[in-house]
């Protein structure tokens, strides 16, 4: 120990006193020899310290050498030991006086020649005593004594050189240690800086649970830094709870404690609350075990972050969602009440206006009633737009899946808007590419609604020209039918800068547009949602003053049941001449006739048509059919038809009339009259019928009177006297004299006494509502006769129909109730209806 202390304190190499060196040689017994230690101190960080305190503080270690004097001497003088020569090495600084470090076995007796050679070892004074026996000297008289003396001197020199080499090597080692220590310190400082600047808490503990690293973020998050505690005490010391912030976390479940045991944890949510963080923080903790170089457990590391803000934001989001849902429910309730309150008086307005139109009125009265009905329909359209938009905004877009005729659906929309177009002298036309299937499977009602919105917009914003609808097939996956539709008009157009926002709710091209044309600005927004719900997209092209084109597609499937097949084979080769002053109509009619292999020729005026007819007759190849437009400038279709029939060479050619209004056929001039826009199927049937019947078809008779239901026993239940009056008058128009009830109690009493064929039941009534009435009636009927119950209600929101059916009703009619809707409902539940 003393040699190391002396080396540390002096900063120099130090040599120990004599020590016994024991060495075990493999396969042999232990041997011992006399020796000594040489110790050289190693210091860290910079040059060797100059004072004793600094040397002790910066001591890193020692370079130590253990030397055997027996072996050194034996090797240096092995050839002289048997010639009467003896050598003794003495340590003069031994604590108890001189200490013999080495002595030749069997010292020389009667020595006559002696010599002493002192030499210094680091921190010690050694002396080598040499002697030569007289007998050996006299007997041998050889130079051996002198050689031995030289050997002793060489021995001293070898020790000195060795010490110098050891010292030099030690300085090299010391320099390397300094460099490596500096690099380690630099890396430790960098690592510590990284750990301390991390936003996440980092804690490292050894296998005993002692904290080795506890960075600043960890202390800031949990409020307490590293403590001298065991893992079993961490829960109480730091205040650790489960994620519910109420249940204390068992110490064994602490992620860091688990890591020390060799278990990994990921994203464990905990709650910390202690005096330094009284409000508490939520943590997300991930931990991993640590292992030593030999693979033995060495502790664990845990990394955690404060997720309090995230959880609070999530909680606020949940509360906001709940509030939004509550608001949505309140909104739905408001809309339901609004719908009911508006539709109830609207039922009287629309119903009475419809009834009034069916009476004898002079022109002025008829105009007044028409204006009243138009205004009521406009108000109802606005209410429907608002309700539809609310339903679609909530993501409730119920779609029907049924087989339907695509051309007929589009034609229905055009026919509905036909009177509006006729009032503005606009042409309506549509063309379907021959590749588009006639029958598809999807939701025809939603498709019709889209077309009513888009075509209605086009009619509204077009003053001259017309509106054309075109359909063509697009590529689609197997089993799907993707149809592209185009609605093109010649209206006022839309400025480029407002086009991107045109599908935004309550948006129109200009503020003045609402004042001039009316509307809610919801039609396009509703159309886009319907189109997207049906797997399509919508876009537009428009330039102010040049019109607008809406392009959209919808995805359908093939119809499950085939429709009636129509073969154009018997029309192949037929030569048809048609006249229309509208180029779009001529193009569409030409494409339609060509799809049936008909040879068609189009003309733009009555005079041009007349010329072509005469030329064809003169050449011996007259036309087989002439299709005339009704309304044309200069000479209209009726006048041209009379001129044709008056010419003996042309009189036999059958004529078809296409008209935007109901044109009469008093003199049976035309084989058939079709309303524009013409459904291709209707046109085909008219052509086939005309060619199959050489005689002109008789004029179409007026539509037969509405079907009557005198045989039905009907009960009308409504708490509103006006609605009772309107319903009674409407049913009377259909031949029904209904019984009435103003509340559910009366209704149930009447149903208990009479068997009704149909019961029209209002849903919102005092005391008991229609839903309760339906349930009560179904409970009474049990397994007996089931009375058809039809909800006649002002509720028209999503789910209202389903709610009515779920309560036990059989059908649903929304107010305001039209005569047609009422007749349709009676027909559905008429026990005499065809099965």
C-alpha positions in Angstrom: 0.0 0.0 0.0 2.8 2.4 0.9 4.4 2.2 -2.5 1.1 3.2 -4.2 0.6 6.1 -1.8 4.1 7.4 -2.4 3.7 7.1 -6.1 0.4 9.0 -6.0 1.7 11.8 -3.7 5.0 12.4 -5.5 3.7 11.8 -9.0 6.8 9.7 -9.7 7.5 6.0 -10.0 8.0 4.3 -6.7 9.7 1.0 -5.8 8.5 -1.2 -2.9 10.5 -3.1 -0.4 11.2 -6.8 -0.6 8.1 -8.9 -1.3 7.7 -12.6 -1.8 6.5 -13.5 -5.2 4.5 -16.7 -5.5 3.9 -18.3 -8.9 2.0 -21.4 -9.7 3.3 -23.3 -12.8 0.9 -25.6 -14.6 1.5 -29.2 -13.6 4.0 -28.3 -10.8 4.0 -27.0 -7.2 4.0 -23.4 -6.3 7.4 -21.6 -6.2 8.4 -18.4 -4.4 11.1 -15.9 -5.0 12.2 -12.5 -3.7 11.1 -9.5 -5.7 9.8 -5.9 -5.6 7.0 -3.8 -7.2 7.4 -0.7 -9.4 4.3 1.6 -9.4 3.7 4.6 -11.8 0.6 6.8 -11.2 -1.7 7.7 -14.0 -3.7 11.0 -14.0 -6.6 12.2 -16.1 -7.5 15.5 -17.8 -4.4 17.5 -18.9 -0.8 17.6 -17.7 0.4 15.9 -14.5 -0.7 17.8 -11.4 1.9 19.8 -9.5 0.4 19.6 -5.9 -0.4 16.5 -3.8 -4.1 17.3 -3.4 -4.7 17.7 -7.2 -2.7 14.5 -7.7 -5.0 12.5 -5.4 -8.2 14.0 -7.0 -7.1 13.3 -10.5 -5.5 9.9 -9.9 -6.9 7.4 -12.5 -4.8 4.3 -11.8 -1.3 2.8 -11.8 1.0 1.1 -14.2 2.5 -1.7 -12.0 5.4 -4.1 -12.6 6.4 -7.0 -10.3 10.1 -8.1 -10.7 11.8 -11.2 -9.3 15.4 -10.4 -8.2 16.3 -14.1 -8.0 15.6 -14.5 -11.7 17.3 -11.2 -12.7 20.5 -12.1 -10.8 20.5 -15.7 -11.8 20.2 -14.8 -15.5 22.8 -12.0 -15.2 25.5 -14.1 -13.2 24.5 -17.7 -13.8 27.9 -18.6 -15.1 29.8 -17.1 -12.1 27.8 -18.4 -9.1 29.8 -21.7 -9.1 33.2 -20.0 -9.1 33.3 -18.9 -5.4 31.6 -15.6 -6.1 28.8 -14.3 -3.9 26.4 -11.4 -4.4 24.1 -9.7 -1.9 21.5 -6.9 -2.8 20.5 -4.8 0.2 17.6 -2.3 0.6 19.1 0.4 2.8 15.7 2.2 3.3 13.9 -0.7 4.8 11.8 0.4 7.9 13.6 -2.0 10.2 17.1 -1.3 8.9 18.8 -2.9 6.0 16.9 -5.6 4.3 18.5 -8.2 2.2 16.7 -8.4 -1.1 18.9 -11.1 -2.6 21.8 -13.2 -1.4 23.8 -15.9 -3.3 23.0 -19.3 -1.9 26.0 -20.4 0.3 28.0 -17.2 0.7 31.7 -17.3 0.0 33.9 -18.2 3.0 37.1 -16.4 3.7 36.5 -13.8 1.1 39.6 -11.9 0.2 38.2 -9.6 -2.4 35.0 -7.5 -1.7 33.3 -4.6 -3.5 30.1 -2.6 -2.9 28.1 -0.8 -5.6 25.3 1.6 -4.5 22.6 2.5 -6.9 19.3 4.4 -6.6 15.9 3.0 -7.3 12.8 5.3 -7.4 12.3 6.3 -3.8 14.7 3.7 -2.5 18.5 3.3 -2.0 19.9 -0.1 -2.9 23.4 -1.6 -2.5 25.0 -4.6 -4.2 27.8 -6.3 -2.2 30.2 -8.5 -4.1 32.8 -10.9 -2.7 35.3 -13.5 -4.0 36.7 -16.3 -2.0 40.6 -16.3 -1.6 40.9 -20.0 -2.4 39.0 -19.4 -5.6 41.0 -16.4 -6.5 44.4 -18.2 -5.8 43.3 -21.4 -7.5 41.9 -20.0 -10.6 43.8 -16.7 -11.0 41.5 -15.9 -13.8 39.7 -12.8 -15.0 36.4 -14.2 -13.6 36.3 -11.9 -10.6 36.5 -8.9 -12.8 33.9 -10.3 -15.2 31.7 -10.9 -12.2 32.1 -7.3 -11.1 31.3 -6.2 -14.6 28.2 -8.4 -14.5 27.0 -6.8 -11.2 27.5 -3.4 -12.8 25.5 -4.6 -15.8 22.8 -5.8 -13.5 22.5 -2.4 -12.0 22.5 -0.9 -15.5 19.7 -3.3 -16.6 17.6 -2.3 -13.7 18.1 1.4 -14.4 17.2 1.0 -18.1 14.2 -1.1 -17.2 13.0 1.6 -14.9 13.4 4.2 -17.6 11.5 2.1 -20.0 8.7 1.5 -17.5 8.6 5.2 -16.9 8.4 6.1 -20.6 5.7 3.5 -21.2 3.8 4.8 -18.2 3.9 8.3 -19.7 2.6 6.9 -23.0 -0.2 5.1 -21.2 -0.9 8.2 -19.1 -1.3 10.3 -22.3 -3.6 7.7 -23.9 -5.7 7.5 -20.8 -5.9 11.3 -20.8 -7.1 11.3 -24.4 -9.6 8.5 -23.9 -10.8 10.1 -20.7 -11.3 13.4 -22.5 -13.3 11.7 -25.3 -15.4 9.8 -22.8 -16.0 13.0 -20.9 -17.0 14.8 -24.1 -19.4 12.0 -25.1 -20.8 11.9 -21.6 -21.3 15.7 -21.7 -23.0 15.5 -25.1 -25.2 12.6 -24.1 -26.2 14.4 -20.9 -26.9 17.5 -22.9 -29.1 15.6 -25.2 -31.0 13.9 -22.4 -31.4 17.1 -20.5 -32.8 19.0 -23.5 -35.3 16.3 -24.5 -38.9 17.2 -24.0 -39.7 13.7 -22.8 -38.7 12.5 -19.4 -35.9 10.0 -19.3 -35.2 7.9 -16.2 -32.5 5.2 -15.9 -32.1 2.9 -12.9 -29.7 0.1 -12.2 -30.6 -3.4 -11.2 -31.0 -2.4 -7.6 -33.4 0.4 -8.4 -30.9 3.2 -7.9 -31.5 6.1 -10.3 -28.6 6.7 -12.6 -30.2 9.2 -14.9 -33.2 11.5 -14.1 -33.3 14.3 -16.7 -34.7 17.8 -16.2 -37.8 17.0 -18.2 -38.6 14.1 -16.0 -38.2 16.2 -12.8 -40.4 19.0 -14.4 -43.1 16.6 -15.4 -43.5 14.6 -12.2 -42.5 17.4 -9.9 -39.8 15.4 -8.0 -36.3 14.5 -9.0 -34.2 11.4 -8.3 -34.6 10.1 -4.8 -32.9 7.4 -2.7 -35.9 5.1 -2.8 -36.5 1.5 -3.8 -38.9 0.5 -6.6 -41.5 -0.6 -4.0 -41.5 3.0 -2.7 -41.9 4.8 -6.0 -45.7 4.7 -6.1 -46.0 6.5 -2.7 -43.1 8.8 -3.2 -44.1 10.1 -6.6 -47.9 9.6 -6.4 -48.5 7.1 -9.2 -52.0 6.2 -10.2 -53.7 4.2 -13.0 -55.1 6.1 -15.9 -58.4 6.5 -14.1 -56.5 9.0 -11.7 -58.1 7.3 -8.7 -56.6 3.8 -8.4 -53.1 3.6 -6.9 -50.7 1.8 -9.2 -49.3 -1.4 -7.7 -45.5 -1.0 -7.4 -44.9 -4.2 -9.4 -46.8 -2.7 -12.4 -44.6 0.4 -12.6 -43.1 0.3 -16.2 -39.6 1.1 -14.9 -39.8 -1.6 -12.2 -41.0 -4.0 -14.9 -38.0 -3.0 -17.1 -35.6 -3.8 -14.3 -37.2 -7.3 -14.1 -36.6 -7.7 -17.9 -40.1 -6.8 -19.1 -40.8 -4.2 -21.8 -43.8 -1.8 -21.8 -45.3 0.4 -24.5 -47.5 3.5 -24.2 -48.7 2.8 -20.7 -51.0 5.6 -19.5 -50.5 6.6 -15.9 -51.5 9.6 -13.7 -49.1 11.4 -11.3 -50.3 13.5 -8.5 -48.2 14.8 -5.6 -47.7 18.0 -3.6 -45.6 19.5 -6.4 -48.2 18.7 -9.1 -51.5 18.9 -7.1 -53.6 19.0 -10.3 -51.9 15.9 -11.6 -50.5 15.0 -15.0 -51.3 12.1 -17.4 -48.2 10.3 -18.7 -47.6 7.9 -21.6 -44.7 5.6 -20.5 -42.5 3.3 -22.6 -39.8 1.2 -20.9 -37.1 -1.2 -21.8 -34.7 -3.4 -19.8 -31.0 -2.8 -19.9 -28.3 -5.5 -20.1 -24.6 -5.6 -19.3 -22.0 -6.6 -21.9 -22.2 -10.2 -20.7 -26.0 -10.2 -21.0 -26.8 -10.0 -17.3 -29.6 -7.6 -16.3 -28.2 -4.1 -15.6 -31.4 -2.1 -14.9 -34.0 -0.4 -17.0 -34.8 2.8 -18.8 -38.2 4.6 -19.0 -39.2 7.4 -21.4 -42.4 9.2 -20.8 -44.3 12.3 -22.0 -47.0 14.5 -20.6 -50.2 13.8 -22.5 -52.5 15.9 -20.2 -53.2 18.5 -22.9 -53.9 15.8 -25.5 -56.3 14.0 -23.2 -58.0 17.2 -22.2 -58.3 18.2 -25.9 -59.7 14.8 -26.6 -62.1 15.2 -23.6 -63.1 18.6 -24.9 -63.6 17.1 -28.3 -65.9 14.5 -26.8 -67.8 17.1 -25.0 -68.0 19.2 -28.1 -69.2 16.2 -30.0 -71.8 15.5 -27.4 -72.9 19.1 -27.5 -73.0 19.0 -31.3 -75.1 15.9 -31.2 -77.4 17.6 -28.7 -77.6 20.6 -31.0 -78.2 18.3 -33.9 -81.0 16.7 -32.1 -82.4 20.1 -31.1 -82.0 21.1 -34.7 -83.8 18.0 -35.9 -86.6 18.6 -33.5 -86.8 22.2 -34.6 -86.9 21.2 -38.2 -89.5 18.6 -37.5 -91.7 21.2 -35.7 -91.0 23.7 -38.4 -91.9 21.2 -41.1 -95.1 20.4 -39.3 -96.1 24.0 -38.6 -95.4 25.0 -42.2 -96.9 22.0 -43.9 -100.1 22.1 -41.9 -101.3 25.4 -43.4 -99.6 24.6 -46.7 -101.7 21.5 -46.9 -104.8 23.7 -46.8 -103.4 26.1 -49.3 -102.2 23.5 -51.8 -105.2 21.3 -51.3 -107.8 24.1 -51.7 -105.9 25.6 -54.7 -106.0 22.2 -56.4 -109.7 21.7 -55.7 -110.4 25.3 -56.9 -108.6 24.6 -60.1 -110.9 21.7 -60.8 -114.0 24.0 -60.7 -115.4 26.3 -63.4 -113.4 29.5 -63.4 -113.2 32.4 -65.8 -109.8 33.4 -67.2 -109.1 36.0 -64.5 -110.0 33.6 -61.7 -108.0 30.8 -63.2 -105.0 33.2 -63.4 -105.4 34.0 -59.7 -105.6 30.4 -58.7 -102.6 29.5 -60.9 -100.6 32.2 -59.2 -101.6 31.0 -55.8 -100.7 27.4 -56.6 -97.4 28.5 -58.1 -96.5 30.5 -55.0 -97.5 27.6 -52.8 -95.4 25.2 -54.8 -92.5 27.6 -54.7 -92.7 27.9 -50.9 -93.0 24.1 -50.6 -89.9 23.7 -52.8 -87.9 26.0 -50.5 -89.0 24.1 -47.4 -88.1 20.8 -49.1 -84.7 22.1 -50.0 -83.9 23.1 -46.4 -85.1 19.8 -45.0 -83.2 17.8 -47.7 -80.0 19.8 -47.1 -80.3 19.3 -43.3 -80.7 15.6 -43.8 -77.8 15.3 -46.2 -75.5 17.4 -44.1 -76.0 14.9 -41.3 -74.8 12.2 -43.7 -78.2 10.6 -44.0 -78.6 9.9 -47.7 -80.8 6.8 -47.8 -80.6 5.2 -51.3 -83.0 2.8 -52.8 -81.9 -0.2 -54.9 -84.5 -1.0 -57.5 -84.7 -1.8 -61.2 -85.8 1.3 -63.3 -85.8 2.6 -66.8 -83.1 5.3 -67.1 -84.7 7.1 -70.1 -88.1 7.1 -68.5 -86.7 8.6 -65.3 -84.9 11.5 -67.1 -88.0 12.0 -69.3 -90.2 12.3 -66.2 -88.0 15.1 -64.9 -88.1 16.9 -68.3 -91.9 16.4 -68.5 -92.3 17.9 -65.0 -90.3 21.0 -66.1 -91.9 21.1 -69.5 -94.6 23.7 -68.6 -91.9 26.1 -67.2 -89.9 25.7 -70.3 -92.9 26.2 -72.6 -93.8 29.4 -70.7 -90.4 30.8 -71.7 -90.5 29.3 -75.2 -87.5 27.1 -74.4 -86.8 23.8 -76.1 -86.1 20.7 -74.0 -84.3 17.8 -75.6 -82.3 14.8 -74.5 -80.2 12.1 -76.2 -79.0 8.8 -74.9 -76.0 7.2 -76.6 -77.1 3.8 -77.9 -74.6 2.1 -75.6 -76.3 3.3 -72.5 -78.5 0.5 -71.1 -82.2 1.4 -70.8 -82.7 -0.5 -67.6 -80.4 -0.2 -64.6 -80.5 -0.8 -60.9 -80.2 2.1 -58.4 -82.3 4.9 -57.0 -84.5 6.5 -59.6 -86.0 9.0 -57.1 -82.6 10.5 -56.3 -81.6 10.6 -59.9 -84.8 12.4 -60.8 -84.2 14.9 -57.9 -80.8 15.7 -59.3 -82.2 16.2 -62.8 -85.0 18.4 -61.5 -82.4 20.6 -59.7 -80.0 20.9 -62.6 -82.6 21.2 -65.4 -84.7 23.5 -63.2 -81.7 25.8 -62.8 -81.1 25.8 -66.5 -84.7 26.6 -67.3 -84.7 29.3 -64.6 -81.5 31.0 -65.9 -82.2 30.7 -69.6 -84.3 33.2 -71.5 -83.9 32.0 -75.1 -82.7 28.8 -76.7 -83.2 25.7 -74.7 -81.8 22.9 -72.4 -80.4 19.6 -73.6 -79.6 16.5 -71.6 -77.1 13.9 -72.9 -76.0 10.5 -71.5 -73.1 8.4 -72.5 -71.4 5.3 -71.1 -68.0 5.5 -69.2 -65.6 2.7 -68.4 -66.5 1.0 -65.1 -65.4 -2.1 -63.1 -67.1 -5.4 -63.8 -70.7 -5.5 -62.7 -71.0 -1.7 -62.6 -72.5 0.8 -65.1 -71.0 4.3 -65.0 -73.1 6.8 -66.9 -72.0 10.3 -67.7 -74.7 13.0 -67.9 -74.5 16.5 -69.4 -77.1 19.2 -68.8 -76.4 22.0 -71.3 -78.2 25.3 -71.6 -78.0 28.6 -73.5 -78.6 30.8 -70.5 -76.8 33.7 -68.8 -73.7 31.7 -67.8 -71.7 31.9 -64.6 -68.7 34.1 -63.9 -65.4 32.2 -63.6 -64.6 33.6 -60.1 -67.7 32.3 -58.5 -67.8 28.8 -60.1 -65.6 27.2 -57.3 -68.1 28.2 -54.6 -71.2 27.4 -56.6 -71.7 24.0 -54.9 -71.5 25.7 -51.4 -74.8 25.8 -49.6 -76.8 29.0 -49.8 -74.5 30.3 -52.6 -75.7 31.8 -55.9 -73.7 33.5 -58.7 -74.6 37.0 -57.5 -76.7 38.5 -54.7 -79.0 40.0 -57.3 -79.6 36.5 -58.6 -81.7 35.7 -55.6 -83.7 38.8 -56.0 -84.3 38.2 -59.7 -84.7 34.4 -59.9 -85.4 33.4 -56.3 -84.4 30.1 -54.7 -82.4 29.1 -51.6 -79.0 28.4 -53.2 -79.3 24.8 -51.9 -80.2 22.9 -55.1 -76.6 22.4 -56.4 -75.3 21.6 -52.9 -78.0 18.9 -52.5 -77.3 17.6 -56.0 -73.6 17.2 -55.3 -74.2 15.3 -52.1 -76.7 13.0 -53.9 -74.3 12.4 -56.8 -71.4 11.7 -54.5 -73.6 9.3 -52.5 -74.2 7.4 -55.7 -70.5 7.1 -56.5 -70.1 10.1 -58.9 -68.7 13.5 -59.2 -70.0 16.8 -60.6 -68.3 19.7 -62.4 -69.3 22.6 -64.6 -68.2 24.6 -67.6 -69.6 28.0 -68.2 -68.9 31.5 -69.6 -71.1 34.5 -69.0 -73.5 35.0 -71.9 -72.8 31.7 -73.5 -74.6 29.2 -71.2 -73.6 26.5 -68.7 -72.9 22.8 -68.9 -73.0 20.6 -65.9 -71.2 17.3 -66.2 -71.7 14.5 -63.7 -71.6 10.8 -63.5 -73.4 8.2 -61.4 -72.6 4.5 -60.8 -75.3 1.9 -61.2 -75.5 -1.8 -61.4 -77.2 -3.9 -64.1 -81.0 -4.5 -63.7 -81.8 -7.8 -62.1 -84.9 -8.3 -64.3 -84.8 -7.6 -68.1 -87.3 -5.1 -69.5 -89.3 -5.5 -72.7 -87.1 -5.8 -75.7 -87.6 -3.3 -78.5 -86.1 -4.3 -81.9 -85.6 -1.6 -84.5 -85.2 -4.2 -87.2 -88.5 -3.3 -89.0 -87.3 0.4 -89.2 -84.0 -0.4 -91.0 -83.8 1.5 -94.3 -86.7 3.8 -93.6 -86.2 7.3 -95.0 -87.4 10.0 -92.6 -87.4 13.8 -93.1 -87.7 16.0 -90.0 -87.8 19.7 -89.5 -86.8 21.7 -86.4 -85.4 25.2 -86.2 -83.3 24.3 -83.1 -79.9 22.8 -84.2 -79.6 20.9 -80.9 -82.9 19.3 -81.4 -82.0 18.3 -85.0 -78.7 16.8 -83.8 -80.4 14.7 -81.1 -83.2 13.6 -83.4 -80.7 12.6 -86.1 -78.6 10.5 -83.6 -81.7 8.8 -82.2 -83.0 7.9 -85.7 -79.6 6.7 -86.8 -79.4 4.4 -83.8 -82.4 2.6 -85.3 -80.7 2.3 -88.8 -83.1 4.9 -90.1 -81.9 7.1 -93.0 -82.8 10.6 -91.7 -82.6 14.0 -93.3 -82.9 17.1 -91.1 -84.0 20.6 -92.2 -84.1 23.9 -90.3 -87.3 25.5 -91.7 -90.7 24.7 -93.2 -89.6 26.0 -96.6 -86.5 23.8 -96.7 -88.6 20.8 -95.6 -91.1 21.5 -98.4 -88.4 21.7 -101.0 -86.9 18.3 -99.9 -90.3 16.6 -100.0 -90.9 17.8 -103.5 -87.5 16.8 -104.7 -87.8 13.3 -103.2 -91.2 12.8 -104.7 -90.1 13.9 -108.1 -87.1 11.5 -108.0 -89.4 8.5 -107.3 -87.9 8.0 -103.8 -90.3 9.7 -101.5 -89.8 9.9 -97.7 -91.6 7.2 -95.7 -92.2 9.5 -92.7 -92.1 13.2 -91.9 -91.6 14.5 -88.3 -92.6 18.2 -87.8 -91.8 20.6 -85.1 -94.8 22.5 -83.9 -93.4 25.9 -83.0 -91.2 27.4 -85.8 -90.7 31.0 -87.1 -92.4 32.1 -90.3 -94.4 28.9 -90.8 -95.2 26.5 -88.0 -95.6 22.8 -88.1 -99.4 22.8 -88.3 -99.4 25.1 -91.4 -96.8 23.0 -93.1 -98.7 19.8 -92.4 -101.9 21.2 -94.0 -99.8 22.2 -97.1 -98.4 18.6 -97.3 -101.8 17.0 -97.0 -103.2 19.4 -99.7 -100.6 18.2 -102.2 -101.8 14.9 -103.8 -98.2 13.8 -104.4 -97.4 14.1 -100.7 -100.7 13.5 -99.0 -100.0 9.8 -98.3 -96.8 10.4 -96.3 -97.6 9.9 -92.6 -96.8 12.8 -90.3 -95.7 13.0 -86.7 -95.9 16.3 -84.7 -93.5 17.2 -81.9 -94.8 20.0 -79.7 -93.9 21.7 -76.4 -97.6 22.1 -75.6 -100.6 19.9 -75.9 -101.5 20.4 -79.6 -104.8 19.2 -80.9 -105.3 17.1 -83.9 -108.9 18.0 -84.9 -108.7 17.1 -88.6 -106.6 14.0 -88.0 -103.7 15.4 -89.8 -101.0 13.6 -87.8 -100.6 9.9 -87.1 -99.4 10.8 -83.6 -98.6 13.9 -81.5 -95.7 13.7 -79.0 -94.8 16.2 -76.3 -91.3 17.5 -76.1 -88.9 16.5 -74.8 -89.7 13.3 -76.6 -88.8 10.0 -74.8 -86.9 7.9 -77.4 -89.1 4.9 -76.4 -92.3 6.9 -77.1 -90.9 8.1 -80.4 -90.0 4.5 -81.4 -93.4 3.2 -80.5 -95.1 6.1 -82.4 -93.0 5.4 -85.5 -93.7 1.7 -85.4 -97.4 2.2 -84.8 -97.6 4.8 -87.6 -95.9 2.6 -90.1 -98.1 -0.4 -89.0 -101.3 1.7 -89.5 -101.6 3.5 -92.8 -104.6 5.4 -91.6 -103.9 8.4 -89.4 -104.5 7.7 -85.7 -107.5 9.3 -84.1 -106.8 12.3 -81.9 -105.9 11.5 -78.4 -108.9 11.6 -76.1 -108.7 13.6 -72.9 -107.4 11.7 -69.9 -110.2 9.7 -68.3 -111.7 11.0 -65.1 -109.7 10.2 -62.0 -110.4 6.7 -60.7 -113.1 6.7 -58.1 -113.3 4.8 -54.8 -116.9 5.0 -53.8 -116.8 1.5 -52.4 -114.2 2.3 -49.8 -115.0 3.0 -46.2 -112.4 5.6 -45.0 -111.6 7.3 -41.6 -109.8 10.6 -41.6 -108.2 11.5 -38.2 -106.7 15.0 -37.7 -106.9 17.5 -34.9 -106.8 20.5 -37.3 -110.2 21.5 -38.6 -108.8 23.0 -41.8 -107.0 19.8 -42.6 -110.2 17.8 -41.9 -112.1 20.1 -44.3 -109.4 19.8 -47.1 -109.1 16.1 -46.7 -112.9 15.6 -46.8 -113.1 17.7 -50.0 -110.2 15.9 -51.7 -111.6 12.5 -50.8 -115.0 13.6 -52.1 -113.4 14.4 -55.4 -112.3 10.8 -55.5 -115.8 9.5 -54.6 -115.2 8.9 -50.9 -117.4 10.2 -48.1 -115.1 9.7 -45.1 -115.8 9.5 -41.4 -113.7 11.9 -39.4 -112.2 12.1 -35.9 -110.5 15.0 -34.2 -108.5 13.0 -31.7 -107.1 9.5 -31.1 -109.7 8.5 -28.5 -112.5 9.2 -31.1 -110.6 7.3 -33.8 -110.1 4.2 -31.7 -113.7 4.2 -30.7 -114.8 4.5 -34.4 -112.4 1.7 -35.4 -113.7 -0.5 -32.7 -117.3 -0.1 -34.1 -116.6 -0.2 -37.8 -114.2 -2.0 -40.2 -112.5 0.6 -42.3 -110.7 -0.1 -45.6 -108.2 2.7 -45.0 -107.5 5.0 -42.0 -105.6 8.3 -42.7 -104.0 9.1 -39.4 -102.2 12.4 -38.4 -99.1 11.8 -36.3 -99.1 15.0 -34.1 -102.2 15.3 -32.0 -102.9 16.3 -28.4 -103.3 13.8 -25.6 -102.3 10.8 -27.7 -100.4 11.1 -31.0 -100.7 9.0 -34.1 -97.9 6.7 -33.1 -99.6 5.8 -29.9 -102.8 5.3 -31.8 -101.2 2.9 -34.2 -99.7 0.8 -31.4 -103.0 0.8 -29.5 -104.9 -0.4 -32.6 -102.3 -3.1 -33.4 -102.5 -4.3 -29.8 -106.3 -4.6 -30.0 -106.3 -6.3 -33.4 -103.9 -9.0 -32.2 -104.3 -11.8 -34.7 -107.5 -10.5 -36.2 -108.1 -8.3 -39.2 -105.4 -5.7 -39.8 -106.8 -2.2 -40.6 -104.6 -0.4 -43.1 -103.2 2.7 -41.3 -101.7 5.5 -43.5 -99.8 8.3 -41.8 -100.9 11.6 -43.2 -98.4 14.0 -41.5 -96.5 17.2 -41.9 -93.4 15.5 -40.6 -91.1 15.0 -43.6 -87.6 14.6 -42.2 -85.3 11.6 -42.5 -86.6 8.7 -40.5 -90.1 9.9 -40.2 -91.4 7.3 -42.6 -89.5 4.6 -40.8 -90.8 5.8 -37.4 -94.4 5.5 -38.8 -93.9 2.0 -40.1 -92.1 1.0 -36.9 -95.2 2.2 -34.9 -97.4 -0.2 -36.8 -98.6 2.0 -39.7 -98.7 0.6 -43.2 -98.1 3.6 -45.4 -97.0 7.3 -45.4 -98.2 10.4 -47.1 -96.5 13.7 -46.5 -98.4 17.0 -46.2 -99.3 19.0 -48.1 -101.2 16.1 -49.7 -102.0 16.4 -53.4 -105.0 14.7 -55.0 -102.7 12.4 -56.9 -100.9 11.3 -53.7 -104.2 10.6 -52.0 -105.5 8.6 -54.9 -102.3 6.6 -55.1 -102.6 5.7 -51.4 -106.2 4.6 -51.8 -105.3 2.5 -54.8 -102.5 0.8 -52.9 -104.9 -0.3 -50.1 -108.0 -0.8 -52.2 -109.1 -4.4 -51.4 -110.4 -4.6 -55.0 -107.0 -3.7 -56.5 -105.6 -6.2 -59.0 -103.3 -8.7 -57.4 
